[in-house]
Amino acid sequence: MDVLLWGILPYVVVLVLVGGLIWRYRFDQFGWTTRSSQLYESKLLKIGSPIFHFALIAVLMGHLVGLLIPKAFTDWIGIDQHTYHAGALYGGGLAGLALIVGLAMLIWRRRSTSAVFKATTWNDKIMYLVLATVIGLGMVATLTGDTTPTGEEHNYRETVSVWFRSLFVFQPDVEAMGAATWQFKAHVVVGMLLFAIIPFTRLVHAFSAPFHYLFRPYIVYRSRDAQGARRSATVKGRGWDPVGTPDNQRSRR
């Protein structure tokens, strides 16, 4: 079972994730969206959505630090295990609590607002259930996962993190993950399930960050003067010149 869960399943999840994203992009580009319900209700959304997304970024950054940076490195720079554990406990706990609050607001909004609830599909309900389970198990692991059933101290950076990094060299350390506490094992299993369903849910929008906005030219606005003639709002010598517009064509003549 350990070989199946920690040696085979992670690569199956990656294949499903990548293959699902390719399939969704090729055959369902119009469905590649969050299906925003802001028109139905915006007050709770304006509060819950930023809390959830900023907390999610903090949680993901904490996971990357904990999983990718070896314990030997933090020991070398002078951060002992007690200090690291305290930072992970309080910082991760605060970010996790904010994540729960944001998700709870979004779920309450979706359930209490009739129009939003009617626009909620079974796909959405399953996604919210898996997402809430992952977050809940993550909090359980953060708060109670540092002790084994026999009372021994458990350091996830010597088990889960070692296993995670071993996946990148295609030599999964099954024994390391097998030594983790049940809290971390449950969190990882449901987390892999969450990644596997991303391409088939509204969570696919996470792969649609609009980076091209950083490089696109300025938007050209034009106003009308008192006589109703159109007038360019750009200043010559600054920004981007409008190309192919009537004003630009006349100036070139």
LINTA-V941588 format. One record per run of one state. SS is the DSSP state (helix for helix, strand for strand, loop for the rest). FROM is the first residue (numbers start at 0). TO is the last residue. If there is no record, write none. Layout:
BEGIN
((SS	FROM	TO) (SS	FROM	TO))
END
This chain:
BEGIN
((loop	0	0) (helix	1	26) (loop	27	27) (helix	28	30) (loop	31	41) (helix	42	67) (loop	68	69) (helix	70	75) (loop	76	79) (helix	80	111) (loop	112	112) (helix	113	117) (loop	118	120) (helix	121	143) (loop	144	145) (strand	146	146) (loop	147	151) (strand	152	152) (loop	153	154) (helix	155	157) (loop	158	158) (helix	159	166) (loop	167	172) (helix	173	177) (loop	178	180) (helix	181	199) (loop	200	200) (helix	201	206) (loop	207	209) (helix	210	213) (loop	214	220) (strand	221	223) (loop	224	228) (strand	229	231) (loop	232	244) (helix	245	251) (loop	252	252))
END
